[in-house]
Amino acid sequence: MSPLAALLLRDMRIAVRVGGGALIGVLFFLAVVSVTPFAVGPDLALLKRIGPAILWLAALLASLLALDRLFASDHEDGSLDLILTGRAPLELVVAAKGIAHWLTTALPLVVAAPLIALLLDLDGSAEAGLVLTLLVGTPALTFIGLIGAAIAVTLRRGGLLLAIIVLPLTVPVLIFGVAAANAAIAGPVPFGTPFTVLCALTLASLVIGPFAAAAALRLDME
């Protein structure tokens, strides 16, 4: 097995065993969506209109749950030093850790989104559009989060700093993700316009995120 595949499987096992993995993220996702009708009232038309924004905000917050431990746990047990001195390119190692985080936290949210969307009175076509935007956009949230996690790796209480760094960077993803989901429900903007921008943001984060996070790790560990 290649070192990157071994690292991917290792991080997935740790996420499930230690952090609760998919279950914690889905439960948090469900909790945020479930309390929304109590806050805004039983107006189904209003819930349907703000449903995509609620689900995207819940997905963003759920993805932040385990980001602060993404590199910090490796730093505490000394694994990060071995990773930095290993033969595998650090950028690919960071990308592998990001993929493991997405598979164990964001992908279960995408799978659970159609069922949770029923609480917000979304129909079949709206659910399909929403799931597609989450599937395409959540990798951007993860790989943007890699940068904040790498910057805060040496801090004891880096969770707050991580949120301060990551949340402003995810605003464009949030805007176009919600816009694409709303377009799938009622328009008037064609679905393809914001969805194409969302795809571009995700592709850019997949390229920039690992390089920026790797550079931050090298600076932090010097």
C-alpha positions in Angstrom: 0.0 0.0 0.0 1.3 3.4 -0.9 2.1 5.9 1.9 -0.6 8.3 0.9 -3.3 5.5 0.8 -2.1 4.3 4.2 -2.4 7.8 5.6 -5.8 8.2 4.1 -7.1 5.0 5.7 -5.4 5.9 9.0 -7.0 9.3 9.2 -10.4 7.9 8.4 -10.1 5.3 11.1 -9.0 7.9 13.6 -11.9 10.2 12.7 -14.4 7.5 13.2 -12.9 6.1 16.3 -11.9 9.2 18.2 -14.0 12.1 16.9 -17.3 10.3 16.2 -16.8 10.9 12.5 -19.9 10.9 10.5 -22.3 10.4 13.4 -21.3 13.6 15.2 -21.5 15.7 12.0 -24.9 14.3 11.0 -26.4 14.7 14.5 -25.1 18.3 14.6 -26.5 18.9 11.0 -29.9 17.4 12.1 -29.9 19.5 15.4 -29.4 22.8 13.5 -32.1 22.0 11.0 -34.6 20.7 13.5 -34.6 23.8 15.7 -35.0 26.2 12.8 -38.8 25.7 12.5 -39.1 26.6 16.2 -37.2 29.8 15.6 -38.9 31.0 12.4 -42.4 29.6 12.9 -44.5 27.0 11.1 -44.7 29.0 7.8 -43.9 26.3 5.2 -43.4 28.8 2.4 -40.8 30.6 4.5 -39.0 27.4 5.4 -38.9 26.4 1.8 -37.4 29.8 0.8 -34.7 29.8 3.5 -34.1 26.0 3.5 -31.0 26.0 1.3 -29.3 28.7 3.4 -30.1 26.8 6.6 -28.7 23.5 5.2 -25.6 25.2 3.8 -24.9 27.0 7.1 -25.4 23.7 9.0 -23.0 21.9 6.6 -20.4 24.7 7.1 -20.6 24.6 10.9 -20.5 20.7 10.9 -17.4 20.7 8.8 -15.6 22.9 11.3 -16.2 20.5 14.1 -13.2 18.3 13.5 -10.9 20.7 11.6 -9.1 21.9 14.7 -7.8 18.3 15.3 -6.8 17.7 11.7 -3.1 18.5 12.2 -3.1 19.1 16.0 -3.4 15.5 16.9 -0.5 14.6 14.7 1.5 17.4 16.2 0.9 16.2 19.7 1.9 12.6 19.1 4.9 13.5 16.9 3.5 12.1 13.7 3.6 15.5 12.1 7.4 15.6 12.4 7.6 12.2 10.6 5.3 13.4 7.9 7.3 16.6 7.3 10.6 14.5 7.0 9.0 11.8 4.9 9.6 11.2 1.2 6.1 11.9 0.2 5.4 15.5 -1.0 3.8 17.4 1.8 1.2 18.9 -0.5 0.0 15.4 -1.4 0.0 14.4 2.2 -2.1 17.4 3.1 -4.5 16.7 0.2 -4.9 13.1 1.5 -5.7 14.3 4.9 -8.3 16.7 3.4 -9.9 13.9 1.4 -10.1 11.8 4.6 -11.7 14.6 6.5 -14.3 15.2 3.7 -15.1 11.5 3.4 -15.8 11.2 7.2 -17.5 14.5 7.8 -18.9 16.1 4.7 -19.9 13.2 2.6 -22.3 11.7 5.3 -24.0 15.2 5.4 -24.6 15.0 1.6 -26.1 11.6 2.0 -28.3 12.7 4.8 -29.3 16.0 3.2 -32.4 14.6 1.3 -34.0 13.2 4.4 -33.2 16.3 6.5 -34.5 18.6 3.7 -38.0 17.0 4.2 -38.1 19.0 7.5 -38.0 22.2 5.4 -40.7 21.2 3.0 -38.4 20.9 -0.1 -39.7 18.8 -3.0 -37.8 16.3 -5.1 -36.3 18.6 -7.7 -35.2 21.1 -5.0 -33.6 18.3 -3.0 -31.7 17.0 -6.0 -30.3 20.5 -6.7 -29.4 21.0 -3.1 -27.7 17.7 -2.8 -25.7 18.4 -6.0 -24.6 21.8 -4.7 -23.5 20.2 -1.4 -21.6 17.4 -3.2 -19.7 19.9 -5.3 -19.3 22.7 -2.7 -18.4 20.9 0.5 -14.9 19.9 -0.8 -14.2 23.6 -1.0 -15.1 24.0 2.6 -12.8 21.2 3.6 -9.8 22.4 1.6 -10.2 26.0 2.7 -10.3 24.7 6.2 -7.0 22.9 5.7 -5.3 26.3 5.6 -6.8 27.5 8.9 -6.0 24.1 10.5 -2.4 24.3 9.4 -2.0 27.9 10.7 -3.4 27.0 14.1 -1.6 23.7 14.5 0.8 24.8 17.1 -1.7 26.7 19.2 -3.2 25.2 22.3 -6.6 26.8 21.8 -6.6 27.2 18.0 -10.3 26.5 17.5 -11.3 30.1 17.8 -8.5 31.3 15.5 -9.4 28.6 13.0 -13.0 29.8 12.8 -11.9 33.4 12.4 -9.6 32.4 9.5 -11.8 29.9 7.8 -15.3 31.6 8.0 -14.5 34.7 5.9 -12.8 32.5 3.2 -15.8 30.3 2.9 -18.2 33.2 2.3 -18.0 33.0 -1.6 -18.6 29.2 -1.4 -21.6 29.8 0.8 -23.0 32.6 -1.4 -22.9 30.6 -4.6 -23.9 27.3 -3.0 -27.1 28.9 -1.6 -27.7 30.8 -4.9 -27.4 27.6 -6.9 -29.7 25.7 -4.5 -32.3 28.6 -4.6 -32.1 28.6 -8.4 -32.9 24.9 -8.4 -36.0 25.6 -6.3 -37.6 28.7 -7.9 -35.0 30.7 -9.9 -35.1 33.4 -11.3 -31.4 32.9 -12.0 -30.6 29.9 -14.1 -29.1 27.0 -12.0 -26.1 26.7 -14.2 -24.8 30.2 -13.6 -24.1 30.0 -9.8 -23.4 26.3 -10.0 -20.5 26.9 -12.5 -19.0 29.5 -10.2 -19.3 27.1 -7.3 -17.5 24.4 -9.3 -14.7 26.9 -10.1 -14.4 27.8 -6.4 -14.1 24.1 -5.5 -11.4 23.5 -8.2 -9.5 26.5 -7.1 -9.6 25.4 -3.4 -8.4 21.9 -4.4 -5.3 23.4 -6.0 -4.6 26.2 -3.6 -5.6 24.6 -0.3 -2.9 21.9 -0.1 -0.1 24.2 -1.2 -1.1 27.0 1.2 -1.6 24.5 4.1 1.8 22.8 3.4 3.6 26.1 3.4 1.9 27.1 6.7 2.9 23.7 8.2 6.6 24.2 7.2 6.6 27.7 8.7 4.9 26.6 12.0 7.3 23.6 12.5 10.5 25.6 11.8 
